[in-house]
Amino acid sequence: MTIRLSRRAQRDLDDIRRYTLETWGRDQWLTYYRGLVQTFEAIAANPDGGRDRSPFAVGLRSVNYRRHVVFFARIAAAGGEPVILRIVHQRRNMPALKYYEDIGG
């Protein structure tokens, strides 16, 4: 199973990594990262699960992992497979986010 992340999601993950390392250290980052990967795997196993976020973008769904919201959608350019589009803190202004800028479909 391949887990695909958009460029925005990869930047989000890099930001989370950097902040966690600086604030809580390597061990906490590794624990948090493992949890995120398990969340990505759950999305890949059930790409129609999670919460419907169609009001933000057609076909958009999300699941929570601790204090972050993982947004994903089935993307035509990825063969209809789910792609992680954003990983954002739950306090972000969700309607103001951009989700699809770097993926066709």
C-alpha positions, 0 to 999 in steps of 0.5 A, a space after each residue: 500500500 502506498 501512502 501519497 502526500 501532496 506537497 502541501 501535506 509534506 510541508 505540513 508534516 515537515 513543520 510539525 516535525 520541526 516544531 515537535 523536535 524543537 519543543 519536545 524532542 526526538 522521542 516525542 517526534 518519533 511517537 507522534 510520527 508513528 501515530 500519524 503514519 498509522 492514521 495514514 494507513 487507516 485512510 489508505 485502508 478505508 478511503 471513504 471513511 472519516 468526516 465528509 468535508 465537501 463544503 470545503 472542497 468536493 470529495 474532501 474528507 478528514 480524520 483527527 489525530 490528536 491535535 491535528 486534522 488530516 485532510 484527504 481525498 480520492 484524486 483522479 490524477 492518483 488513479 482514484 487513490 486517496 491522497 493526504 492533502 493537508 495535516 493541520 492543527 485543529 485550531 486552524 481556520 479550516 475553510 480558509 485553507 488551500 487543499 488542491 493547489 498542487 494536485 490535478 483532479 
